[in-house]
Amino acid sequence: MPLCMRTSIDIDDALLAAAKSYAVRSQKTLEAVVEQALRELLSDSSRQLSDAPPIPVFCGLGVQPGVDLADNAALEDLMSARS
């Protein structure tokens, strides 16, 4: 049997009621429902993070003088002028 730790957490009343209802319908304990939900959440998160493409990194001198990164129209005009 895996090592277990007892803990206390605050859960929204409506969410707890829904979890208890789900536990009764699925004939599981509330503990089992919470553990299953956490396992699914954590496995999905780690899978999504590992499947994400790498973010490209560019080296250079930074933003050129006169370029405003907050002005989308000006950036589009600048990029169009270069192509």
Sequence and secondary structure as in RCSB ss.txt:
>XXXX:A:sequence
MPLCMRTSIDIDDALLAAAKSYAVRSQKTLEAVVEQALRELLSDSSRQLSDAPPIPVFCGLGVQPGVDLADNAAL
EDLMSARS
>XXXX:A:secstr
            HHHHHHHHHHHHHTT  HHHHHHHHHHHHHHHHHHHHHHS       SS S TT  TT HHHH
HHHHHHH 
